[in-house]
Amino acid sequence: MLAYSLRSREFARRVFRAAGHAPLVFVSLDELADFGPDASTLEMLLIGEAPVADSLGRPVLQSVRELVGPELPLLLVQFDRDAGPVPPTANLVVAAPRDFSDLCAAVLSLLSAVGADNAPLKMTWGDYTFEPARRVVAFDGRQTGLDPVAFDIALELFFRAGQLVPKRTLTLMLPPDEKGPARRRIDNIGTVIKELRSALRLRGQHGWHLETRPRLGYRLVQTGRSGKPAGVGVAVDGPSAQVFSPAC
């Protein structure tokens, strides 16, 4: 993947890893160029929130196509509603996801198109299993449906388990240009946190406790009371402390 923002990079990496793939992550055209002729051997390339031109004035999509060749499938992910027109590019799929679940659907669709067999994603932390396709969290024999904002906040806390997560970090992982009820949810993250603590029973009964640190942020910690192991640790090369095990 070639990702130009934290949100697109983290979201895409999580989707690929949960689907059983180990993605290569590039943050600039220069890094992709340094990959050399091997760039043309990739199965696909996700381009996350790319500008029309990079900081050196190079047209991103045209430059990518020159580096990877004409046949490689490209997925351009644009979270911004006002991203503007996309230059005509061969073998390019454009996706405009609003949240993590939407991105999962777009990536799995392209993986299927290139011949990868992928079941609906599930991500498991101890007793908790997240199903992005339905925005459902299953635990203790129940299934709890969440709205897109609550689902993405819950996922962010689990992916960053053990870390103190400031409200600003949560905001960066949510749509910046949302309107209506979703905007009000984003502007009132503290209320969403309270709802998650109650709806997902994050008070230690099922292995996880959600702490609120006034003026600092939130931290999800293990309590050791889970009925299942917390999952196999996954090595990552980024800021997320991923302790989940894909349950594909």
Backbone as CSV, one residue per row, in Angstrom:
resi,resn,N_x,N_y,N_z,CA_x,CA_y,CA_z,C_x,C_y,C_z
1,MET,0.841,-1.187,0.000,0.000,0.000,0.000,0.881,1.243,0.000
2,LEU,0.370,2.307,-0.610,1.013,3.613,-0.598,0.038,4.548,0.097
3,ALA,0.303,4.870,1.353,-0.671,5.600,2.169,-0.133,6.963,2.566
4,TYR,-0.962,7.981,2.362,-0.536,9.348,2.625,-1.129,9.922,3.911
5,SER,-1.841,9.124,4.677,-2.402,9.608,5.941,-2.376,8.482,6.960
6,LEU,-2.355,8.855,8.229,-2.367,7.855,9.304,-3.606,6.981,9.211
7,ARG,-4.757,7.588,8.960,-6.006,6.828,8.944,-6.011,5.786,7.827
8,SER,-5.634,6.193,6.628,-5.644,5.234,5.519,-4.594,4.153,5.728
9,ARG,-3.452,4.521,6.281,-2.385,3.539,6.498,-2.788,2.504,7.547
10,GLU,-3.285,2.980,8.687,-3.648,2.053,9.763,-4.851,1.197,9.387
11,PHE,-5.873,1.825,8.814,-7.060,1.068,8.429,-6.703,-0.013,7.407
12,ALA,-5.955,0.356,6.368,-5.634,-0.611,5.319,-4.759,-1.735,5.857
13,ARG,-3.771,-1.385,6.677,-2.901,-2.413,7.236,-3.721,-3.410,8.054
14,ARG,-4.663,-2.913,8.830,-5.477,-3.797,9.658,-6.341,-4.716,8.814
15,VAL,-6.908,-4.179,7.732,-7.742,-5.015,6.867,-6.913,-6.129,6.249
16,PHE,-5.773,-5.784,5.669,-4.946,-6.785,5.003,-4.475,-7.856,5.982
17,ARG,-4.044,-7.432,7.167,-3.529,-8.405,8.131,-4.648,-9.323,8.622
18,ALA,-5.829,-8.763,8.847,-6.951,-9.599,9.279,-7.357,-10.582,8.193
19,ALA,-7.107,-10.214,6.924,-7.426,-11.106,5.805,-6.323,-12.129,5.554
20,GLY,-5.261,-12.075,6.380,-4.199,-13.060,6.255,-3.059,-12.655,5.359
21,HIS,-2.957,-11.363,5.045,-1.888,-10.872,4.180,-0.928,-9.996,4.991
22,ALA,0.319,-9.960,4.558,1.334,-9.114,5.195,1.682,-7.995,4.214
23,PRO,1.041,-6.850,4.328,1.227,-5.809,3.316,2.568,-5.087,3.437
24,LEU,3.100,-4.723,2.296,4.212,-3.794,2.260,3.641,-2.387,2.351
25,VAL,4.276,-1.538,3.158,3.748,-0.197,3.387,4.751,0.840,2.876
26,PHE,4.292,1.685,1.961,5.099,2.790,1.442,4.409,4.094,1.832
27,VAL,5.202,5.108,2.149,4.612,6.383,2.541,4.953,7.492,1.545
28,SER,5.641,7.151,0.462,5.983,8.148,-0.552,6.293,7.450,-1.868
29,LEU,6.258,8.215,-2.946,6.634,7.683,-4.248,8.086,7.213,-4.247
30,ASP,8.933,7.929,-3.514,10.342,7.551,-3.473,10.525,6.169,-2.864
31,GLU,9.773,5.857,-1.803,9.882,4.528,-1.194,9.419,3.450,-2.175
32,LEU,8.337,3.743,-2.910,7.867,2.781,-3.905,8.908,2.615,-5.010
33,ALA,9.517,3.711,-5.416,10.549,3.650,-6.453,11.754,2.839,-5.987
34,ASP,12.098,2.971,-4.714,13.242,2.228,-4.169,13.004,0.716,-4.195
35,PHE,11.735,0.315,-4.274,11.408,-1.107,-4.347,11.874,-1.707,-5.677
36,GLY,12.097,-0.820,-6.644,12.679,-1.223,-7.913,11.758,-2.066,-8.774
37,PRO,12.323,-2.936,-9.613,11.518,-3.757,-10.521,10.514,-4.654,-9.805
38,ASP,10.767,-4.951,-8.532,9.839,-5.809,-7.792,8.463,-5.179,-7.641
39,ALA,8.362,-3.859,-7.826,7.065,-3.194,-7.702,6.054,-3.769,-8.688
40,SER,6.525,-4.209,-9.836,5.615,-4.743,-10.853,5.145,-6.153,-10.514
41,THR,5.713,-6.765,-9.477,5.319,-8.122,-9.093,4.276,-8.139,-7.980
42,LEU,3.884,-6.979,-7.493,2.857,-6.921,-6.464,1.542,-7.471,-7.004
43,GLU,0.682,-7.989,-6.098,-0.622,-8.491,-6.521,-1.602,-7.355,-6.763
44,MET,-1.498,-6.328,-5.967,-2.352,-5.149,-6.089,-1.699,-4.033,-5.291
45,LEU,-2.192,-2.817,-5.471,-1.664,-1.691,-4.695,-2.811,-0.803,-4.259
46,LEU,-2.938,-0.622,-2.946,-3.900,0.328,-2.397,-3.200,1.671,-2.238
47,ILE,-3.832,2.719,-2.731,-3.296,4.079,-2.619,-4.252,4.859,-1.724
48,GLY,-3.783,5.254,-0.568,-4.654,5.869,0.425,-4.541,7.376,0.475
49,GLU,-5.648,8.047,0.193,-5.770,9.505,0.312,-4.599,10.235,-0.361
50,ALA,-4.323,9.850,-1.578,-3.202,10.444,-2.304,-3.579,11.820,-2.838
51,PRO,-2.675,12.780,-2.746,-2.912,14.074,-3.376,-2.786,13.942,-4.895
52,VAL,-3.274,14.929,-5.619,-3.113,14.916,-7.076,-1.632,14.900,-7.423
53,ALA,-0.859,15.723,-6.694,0.598,15.765,-6.877,1.253,15.734,-5.508
54,ASP,2.446,15.121,-5.438,3.127,15.058,-4.155,3.889,16.350,-3.880
55,SER,4.666,16.376,-2.808,5.349,17.605,-2.393,6.378,18.087,-3.415
56,LEU,6.795,17.194,-4.311,7.759,17.577,-5.357,7.069,17.907,-6.672
57,GLY,5.727,17.922,-6.638,4.977,18.273,-7.839,4.742,17.132,-8.801
58,ARG,5.073,15.892,-8.416,4.890,14.753,-9.296,3.442,14.257,-9.232
59,PRO,2.796,14.052,-10.375,1.432,13.502,-10.354,1.449,12.089,-9.792
60,VAL,0.717,11.875,-8.721,0.843,10.623,-7.976,0.387,9.417,-8.784
61,LEU,-0.838,9.453,-9.321,-1.354,8.275,-10.015,-0.516,7.954,-11.259
62,GLN,-0.162,8.964,-12.010,0.658,8.731,-13.200,2.016,8.141,-12.809
63,SER,2.599,8.680,-11.743,3.908,8.185,-11.306,3.821,6.748,-10.811
64,VAL,2.745,6.440,-10.073,2.561,5.070,-9.599,2.452,4.108,-10.774
65,ARG,1.643,4.481,-11.751,1.453,3.599,-12.903,2.769,3.359,-13.640
66,GLU,3.608,4.375,-13.726,4.907,4.212,-14.383,5.810,3.262,-13.590
67,LEU,5.663,3.278,-12.247,6.518,2.443,-11.404,6.081,0.984,-11.369
68,VAL,4.777,0.740,-11.410,4.281,-0.624,-11.227,3.849,-1.281,-12.530
69,GLY,3.842,-0.543,-13.623,3.431,-1.112,-14.893,1.939,-0.938,-15.140
70,PRO,1.484,-1.264,-16.347,0.103,-0.966,-16.741,-0.946,-1.959,-16.259
71,GLU,-0.528,-3.132,-15.797,-1.498,-4.191,-15.501,-1.876,-4.312,-14.028
72,LEU,-1.053,-3.825,-13.131,-1.316,-4.038,-11.701,-2.612,-3.356,-11.267
73,PRO,-3.531,-4.098,-10.626,-4.765,-3.476,-10.129,-4.461,-2.453,-9.030
74,LEU,-5.082,-1.287,-9.143,-4.915,-0.224,-8.153,-6.256,0.051,-7.480
75,LEU,-6.209,0.280,-6.168,-7.389,0.698,-5.416,-7.084,2.056,-4.801
76,LEU,-7.755,3.090,-5.277,-7.579,4.437,-4.737,-8.643,4.672,-3.674
77,VAL,-8.198,4.894,-2.442,-9.113,5.120,-1.321,-9.152,6.605,-1.003
78,GLN,-10.347,7.179,-1.080,-10.537,8.599,-0.800,-11.577,8.755,0.309
79,PHE,-11.128,9.043,1.516,-12.056,9.255,2.619,-12.746,10.619,2.529
80,ASP,-12.088,11.581,1.905,-12.594,12.948,1.824,-13.715,13.031,0.795
81,ARG,-14.866,13.567,1.213,-15.988,13.722,0.289,-15.634,14.650,-0.871
82,ASP,-14.746,15.613,-0.633,-14.414,16.627,-1.637,-13.023,16.392,-2.221
83,ALA,-12.700,15.133,-2.473,-11.362,14.811,-2.965,-11.123,15.293,-4.385
84,GLY,-12.182,15.555,-5.136,-12.016,16.047,-6.493,-11.957,14.919,-7.511
85,PRO,-11.916,15.292,-8.799,-11.915,14.278,-9.865,-10.628,13.468,-9.882
86,VAL,-10.745,12.251,-10.375,-9.603,11.347,-10.467,-9.154,11.265,-11.923
87,PRO,-7.875,11.483,-12.197,-7.389,11.381,-13.577,-7.638,9.976,-14.132
88,PRO,-8.006,9.871,-15.404,-8.217,8.546,-16.006,-6.968,7.675,-15.863
89,THR,-7.158,6.474,-15.310,-6.038,5.556,-15.076,-6.520,4.134,-15.310
90,ALA,-5.747,3.372,-16.065,-6.130,1.992,-16.361,-6.078,1.135,-15.107
91,ASN,-6.984,0.153,-15.059,-7.012,-0.823,-13.954,-7.055,-0.143,-12.591
92,LEU,-7.876,0.883,-12.497,-8.014,1.632,-11.239,-9.444,1.530,-10.732
93,VAL,-9.586,1.127,-9.458,-10.876,1.144,-8.777,-10.824,2.250,-7.741
94,VAL,-11.843,3.099,-7.721,-11.902,4.203,-6.767,-12.944,3.871,-5.701
95,ALA,-12.555,3.955,-4.439,-13.469,3.708,-3.323,-13.531,4.945,-2.444
96,ALA,-14.735,5.242,-1.947,-14.926,6.396,-1.062,-15.537,5.918,0.247
97,PRO,-14.791,5.143,1.040,-15.344,4.608,2.292,-15.533,5.714,3.324
98,ARG,-16.545,5.542,4.153,-16.763,6.487,5.237,-16.157,5.975,6.537
99,ASP,-15.972,4.655,6.637,-15.508,4.077,7.900,-14.757,2.784,7.627
100,PHE,-14.339,2.131,8.699,-13.540,0.910,8.578,-14.300,-0.200,7.862
101,SER,-15.576,-0.351,8.167,-16.367,-1.403,7.534,-16.448,-1.209,6.030
102,ASP,-16.638,0.028,5.592,-16.686,0.318,4.152,-15.357,-0.042,3.487
103,LEU,-14.245,0.288,4.148,-12.938,-0.021,3.571,-12.734,-1.531,3.479
104,CYS,-13.164,-2.265,4.499,-13.071,-3.730,4.445,-13.761,-4.266,3.195
105,ALA,-14.965,-3.776,2.929,-15.721,-4.255,1.770,-14.987,-3.954,0.470
106,ALA,-14.399,-2.752,0.370,-13.693,-2.366,-0.857,-12.451,-3.217,-1.075
107,VAL,-11.682,-3.432,-0.010,-10.450,-4.221,-0.138,-10.772,-5.677,-0.448
108,LEU,-11.736,-6.256,0.243,-12.079,-7.655,-0.005,-12.610,-7.856,-1.418
109,SER,-13.330,-6.869,-1.925,-13.840,-6.957,-3.288,-12.698,-7.014,-4.298
110,LEU,-11.691,-6.158,-4.104,-10.570,-6.161,-5.042,-9.714,-7.418,-4.871
111,LEU,-9.519,-7.867,-3.628,-8.771,-9.104,-3.410,-9.455,-10.278,-4.118
112,SER,-10.778,-10.297,-4.048,-11.521,-11.355,-4.737,-11.327,-11.249,-6.244
113,ALA,-11.280,-10.020,-6.757,-11.119,-9.809,-8.196,-9.757,-10.281,-8.692
114,VAL,-8.745,-10.236,-7.815,-7.402,-10.675,-8.233,-7.145,-12.142,-7.864
115,GLY,-8.210,-12.826,-7.414,-8.087,-14.263,-7.203,-7.851,-14.713,-5.785
116,ALA,-7.885,-13.782,-4.824,-7.701,-14.164,-3.422,-9.047,-14.548,-2.818
117,ASP,-9.087,-15.681,-2.156,-10.317,-16.180,-1.549,-10.394,-15.662,-0.120
118,ASN,-11.325,-14.758,0.143,-11.405,-14.145,1.469,-12.808,-14.265,2.035
119,ALA,-12.912,-14.840,3.215,-14.175,-14.890,3.933,-14.401,-13.553,4.631
120,PRO,-15.624,-13.265,5.061,-15.865,-12.036,5.824,-14.911,-11.942,7.012
121,LEU,-14.368,-10.769,7.225,-13.354,-10.602,8.261,-13.947,-10.672,9.655
122,LYS,-13.171,-11.281,10.553,-13.472,-11.246,11.975,-12.162,-10.988,12.712
123,MET,-12.231,-10.168,13.746,-11.046,-9.840,14.536,-11.358,-10.127,15.988
124,THR,-10.477,-10.884,16.635,-10.778,-11.372,17.977,-9.743,-10.920,18.995
125,TRP,-10.238,-10.406,20.117,-9.424,-10.106,21.295,-10.075,-10.832,22.471
126,GLY,-9.502,-11.943,22.893,-10.087,-12.660,24.015,-11.523,-13.045,23.748
127,ASP,-12.433,-12.602,24.604,-13.847,-12.938,24.476,-14.562,-12.148,23.395
128,TYR,-13.918,-11.133,22.841,-14.589,-10.202,21.927,-14.205,-10.473,20.474
129,THR,-15.217,-10.614,19.626,-14.996,-10.784,18.190,-15.731,-9.686,17.436
130,PHE,-14.984,-8.938,16.635,-15.540,-7.850,15.829,-15.800,-8.357,14.410
131,GLU,-16.980,-8.067,13.888,-17.349,-8.416,12.522,-17.621,-7.117,11.761
132,PRO,-16.621,-6.600,11.037,-16.800,-5.304,10.359,-17.947,-5.273,9.357
133,ALA,-18.183,-6.363,8.645,-19.221,-6.354,7.612,-20.584,-6.006,8.185
134,ARG,-20.837,-6.425,9.426,-22.133,-6.153,10.063,-22.029,-5.107,11.172
135,ARG,-20.820,-4.633,11.444,-20.572,-3.716,12.568,-21.152,-4.302,13.854
136,VAL,-20.791,-5.542,14.083,-21.285,-6.290,15.243,-20.099,-6.721,16.089
137,VAL,-20.270,-6.663,17.424,-19.289,-7.195,18.358,-19.945,-8.342,19.106
138,ALA,-19.350,-9.534,19.025,-19.900,-10.710,19.692,-19.068,-11.023,20.933
139,PHE,-19.758,-11.261,22.057,-19.086,-11.653,23.301,-20.120,-12.237,24.251
140,ASP,-19.682,-13.170,25.071,-20.533,-13.745,26.110,-21.872,-14.242,25.555
141,GLY,-21.839,-14.813,24.346,-23.055,-15.368,23.781,-24.018,-14.360,23.216
142,ARG,-23.652,-13.094,23.179,-24.536,-12.069,22.620,-23.848,-11.365,21.461
143,GLN,-24.637,-10.700,20.642,-24.116,-9.893,19.544,-24.650,-8.482,19.693
144,THR,-23.737,-7.513,19.688,-24.113,-6.115,19.884,-23.782,-5.322,18.631
145,GLY,-24.802,-4.756,18.008,-24.595,-3.919,16.839,-24.250,-2.497,17.247
146,LEU,-23.331,-1.875,16.518,-22.888,-0.515,16.820,-23.029,0.371,15.590
147,ASP,-23.232,1.653,15.806,-23.222,2.591,14.690,-21.778,2.774,14.212
148,PRO,-21.571,3.328,13.008,-20.212,3.414,12.456,-19.209,4.136,13.347
149,VAL,-19.623,5.219,13.990,-18.691,5.968,14.845,-18.301,5.127,16.055
150,ALA,-19.273,4.532,16.721,-18.978,3.714,17.904,-18.138,2.499,17.540
151,PHE,-18.436,1.869,16.397,-17.684,0.681,15.991,-16.215,1.031,15.755
152,ASP,-15.959,2.139,15.060,-14.570,2.511,14.771,-13.826,2.947,16.023
153,ILE,-14.507,3.600,16.963,-13.862,3.980,18.217,-13.522,2.722,19.019
154,ALA,-14.454,1.775,19.076,-14.191,0.528,19.806,-13.006,-0.212,19.196
155,LEU,-12.965,-0.303,17.879,-11.846,-0.971,17.218,-10.530,-0.271,17.539
156,GLU,-10.544,1.052,17.506,-9.303,1.794,17.768,-8.799,1.514,19.179
157,LEU,-9.684,1.445,20.141,-9.279,1.173,21.518,-8.717,-0.240,21.667
158,PHE,-9.313,-1.206,20.977,-8.793,-2.570,21.054,-7.458,-2.694,20.333
159,PHE,-7.323,-2.059,19.184,-6.047,-2.122,18.478,-4.937,-1.435,19.275
160,ARG,-5.302,-0.472,20.076,-4.317,0.251,20.885,-4.420,-0.160,22.357
161,ALA,-4.827,-1.369,22.596,-5.018,-1.855,23.966,-3.764,-1.645,24.790
162,GLY,-3.968,-1.145,26.016,-2.856,-0.880,26.918,-2.280,0.510,26.777
163,GLN,-2.613,1.199,25.692,-2.101,2.545,25.470,-3.114,3.586,25.937
164,LEU,-2.607,4.721,26.363,-3.472,5.864,26.638,-3.768,6.535,25.302
165,VAL,-5.031,6.576,24.926,-5.423,7.093,23.621,-6.110,8.446,23.806
166,PRO,-5.464,9.543,23.413,-6.087,10.860,23.546,-7.316,10.980,22.648
167,LYS,-8.201,11.863,23.028,-9.398,12.089,22.225,-9.027,12.529,20.812
168,ARG,-7.957,13.315,20.692,-7.547,13.783,19.362,-7.171,12.605,18.457
169,THR,-6.533,11.581,19.002,-6.174,10.417,18.197,-7.426,9.716,17.687
170,LEU,-8.420,9.571,18.551,-9.672,8.960,18.115,-10.320,9.796,17.027
171,THR,-10.281,11.112,17.173,-10.888,11.998,16.180,-10.209,11.849,14.823
172,LEU,-8.879,11.702,14.828,-8.141,11.562,13.570,-8.524,10.296,12.816
173,MET,-9.039,9.298,13.526,-9.402,8.038,12.888,-10.876,7.986,12.497
174,LEU,-11.555,9.129,12.582,-12.971,9.232,12.224,-13.122,10.206,11.059
175,PRO,-14.242,10.154,10.335,-14.417,11.036,9.180,-14.307,12.512,9.577
176,PRO,-13.455,13.282,8.888,-13.274,14.690,9.251,-14.376,15.599,8.740
177,ASP,-15.151,15.128,7.768,-16.129,16.001,7.106,-17.548,15.475,7.254
178,GLU,-17.779,14.678,8.313,-19.101,14.104,8.524,-20.093,15.182,8.918
179,LYS,-21.358,14.934,8.625,-22.415,15.883,8.952,-23.553,15.163,9.666
180,GLY,-24.497,15.953,10.208,-25.688,15.385,10.814,-25.403,14.615,12.088
181,PRO,-26.181,13.549,12.355,-26.021,12.780,13.596,-24.616,12.224,13.786
182,ALA,-23.977,11.784,12.708,-22.619,11.238,12.838,-21.651,12.317,13.315
183,ARG,-21.826,13.547,12.828,-20.962,14.644,13.270,-21.141,14.904,14.753
184,ARG,-22.385,14.852,15.209,-22.642,15.077,16.631,-22.025,13.965,17.471
185,ARG,-22.025,12.748,16.951,-21.388,11.640,17.670,-19.884,11.875,17.786
186,ILE,-19.268,12.306,16.701,-17.828,12.550,16.702,-17.477,13.692,17.650
187,ASP,-18.321,14.703,17.710,-18.069,15.849,18.583,-18.318,15.529,20.054
188,ASN,-18.915,14.378,20.311,-19.217,13.982,21.696,-18.658,12.580,21.973
189,ILE,-17.353,12.440,21.765,-16.706,11.137,21.944,-16.872,10.619,23.370
190,GLY,-16.861,11.511,24.347,-17.024,11.071,25.732,-18.323,10.313,25.943
191,THR,-19.394,10.774,25.293,-20.679,10.082,25.396,-20.609,8.715,24.732
192,VAL,-19.945,8.643,23.580,-19.801,7.355,22.889,-19.005,6.377,23.753
193,ILE,-17.971,6.861,24.418,-17.169,6.008,25.300,-18.043,5.416,26.408
194,LYS,-18.871,6.240,27.015,-19.757,5.748,28.072,-20.699,4.673,27.540
195,GLU,-21.224,4.895,26.324,-22.127,3.915,25.730,-21.405,2.599,25.451
196,LEU,-20.161,2.683,24.971,-19.393,1.476,24.688,-19.085,0.713,25.972
197,ARG,-18.733,1.432,27.008,-18.422,0.772,28.281,-19.626,-0.038,28.768
198,SER,-20.808,0.501,28.548,-22.019,-0.186,28.981,-22.424,-1.289,28.006
199,ALA,-22.473,-0.967,26.697,-22.971,-1.923,25.705,-22.058,-3.141,25.571
200,LEU,-20.737,-2.933,25.709,-19.785,-4.028,25.547,-19.296,-4.592,26.882
201,ARG,-19.899,-4.120,27.973,-19.551,-4.612,29.313,-18.047,-4.505,29.575
202,LEU,-17.492,-3.340,29.271,-16.043,-3.139,29.427,-15.715,-2.624,30.827
203,ARG,-16.148,-3.405,31.805,-15.874,-3.087,33.211,-15.136,-4.236,33.893
204,GLY,-14.465,-5.054,33.087,-13.660,-6.136,33.634,-14.314,-7.497,33.662
205,GLN,-15.645,-7.558,33.395,-16.308,-8.857,33.500,-15.828,-9.858,32.460
206,HIS,-15.395,-9.369,31.290,-15.034,-10.262,30.191,-13.593,-10.042,29.734
207,GLY,-12.753,-9.654,30.668,-11.324,-9.570,30.370,-10.795,-8.207,29.997
208,TRP,-11.691,-7.207,29.868,-11.237,-5.872,29.469,-11.961,-4.806,30.285
209,HIS,-11.203,-3.785,30.630,-11.761,-2.650,31.371,-11.387,-1.365,30.643
210,LEU,-12.379,-0.517,30.395,-12.166,0.738,29.683,-12.076,1.883,30.688
211,GLU,-10.881,2.457,30.786,-10.625,3.544,31.730,-10.793,4.897,31.042
212,THR,-11.284,5.860,31.794,-11.300,7.254,31.353,-10.324,8.031,32.209
213,ARG,-9.359,8.682,31.577,-8.398,9.528,32.266,-8.745,10.973,31.958
214,PRO,-9.388,11.694,32.890,-9.825,13.069,32.619,-8.716,13.933,32.025
215,ARG,-9.061,14.609,30.940,-8.189,15.542,30.221,-7.006,14.862,29.542
216,LEU,-6.913,13.538,29.646,-5.805,12.814,29.015,-6.273,11.879,27.897
217,GLY,-7.334,11.133,28.153,-7.813,10.215,27.128,-8.400,8.956,27.733
218,TYR,-8.280,7.859,26.999,-8.920,6.603,27.377,-7.921,5.461,27.215
219,ARG,-8.080,4.447,28.045,-7.190,3.297,27.958,-7.982,2.026,28.210
220,LEU,-7.821,1.057,27.297,-8.446,-0.243,27.434,-7.396,-1.218,27.952
221,VAL,-7.671,-1.814,29.102,-6.672,-2.693,29.725,-7.271,-4.068,29.967
222,GLN,-6.402,-5.087,29.911,-6.831,-6.444,30.225,-6.902,-6.634,31.730
223,THR,-7.915,-7.397,32.148,-8.095,-7.650,33.572,-7.705,-9.064,33.965
224,GLY,-7.477,-9.942,32.970,-7.107,-11.319,33.274,-8.282,-12.204,33.599
225,ARG,-9.512,-11.687,33.383,-10.693,-12.500,33.718,-11.379,-13.062,32.489
226,SER,-10.748,-12.924,31.325,-11.349,-13.434,30.100,-11.419,-14.950,30.112
227,GLY,-12.453,-15.480,29.469,-12.586,-16.920,29.354,-11.737,-17.504,28.240
228,LYS,-11.132,-16.644,27.412,-10.308,-17.084,26.299,-8.972,-16.364,26.354
229,PRO,-7.943,-16.930,25.704,-6.674,-16.202,25.614,-6.863,-14.953,24.782
230,ALA,-5.990,-13.966,24.998,-6.152,-12.679,24.331,-5.797,-12.722,22.861
231,GLY,-5.337,-13.842,22.367,-4.990,-13.910,20.962,-3.491,-13.906,20.780
232,VAL,-3.075,-14.304,19.613,-1.653,-14.362,19.312,-1.166,-12.987,18.925
233,GLY,-0.101,-12.517,19.540,0.430,-11.212,19.206,0.861,-11.149,17.757
234,VAL,0.608,-10.010,17.120,0.950,-9.833,15.715,2.008,-8.759,15.599
235,ALA,3.138,-9.075,14.999,4.208,-8.091,14.841,3.796,-7.058,13.807
236,VAL,3.936,-5.788,14.130,3.586,-4.712,13.211,4.707,-3.698,13.192
237,ASP,4.707,-2.894,12.134,5.737,-1.868,12.006,5.115,-0.494,12.038
238,GLY,4.228,-0.283,13.009,3.565,0.994,13.108,3.149,1.274,14.526
239,PRO,2.343,2.348,14.733,2.007,2.768,16.083,0.996,1.899,16.801
240,SER,0.270,1.041,16.106,-0.779,0.269,16.759,-0.189,-0.878,17.571
241,ALA,-0.623,-1.017,18.793,-0.217,-2.173,19.608,-1.222,-3.271,19.354
242,GLN,-1.091,-3.979,18.269,-2.074,-4.953,17.860,-1.882,-6.237,18.658
243,VAL,-2.906,-6.621,19.389,-2.841,-7.857,20.159,-3.991,-8.770,19.758
244,PHE,-4.500,-8.560,18.554,-5.639,-9.352,18.122,-5.171,-10.561,17.331
245,SER,-6.074,-11.524,17.201,-5.794,-12.662,16.325,-6.891,-12.692,15.271
246,PRO,-6.502,-12.680,13.972,-7.530,-12.782,12.934,-8.353,-14.050,13.146
247,ALA,-9.646,-13.924,12.994,-10.526,-15.089,13.171,-11.262,-15.346,11.866
248,CYS,-10.502,-15.418,10.789,-11.088,-15.565,9.465,-11.559,-17.006,9.248
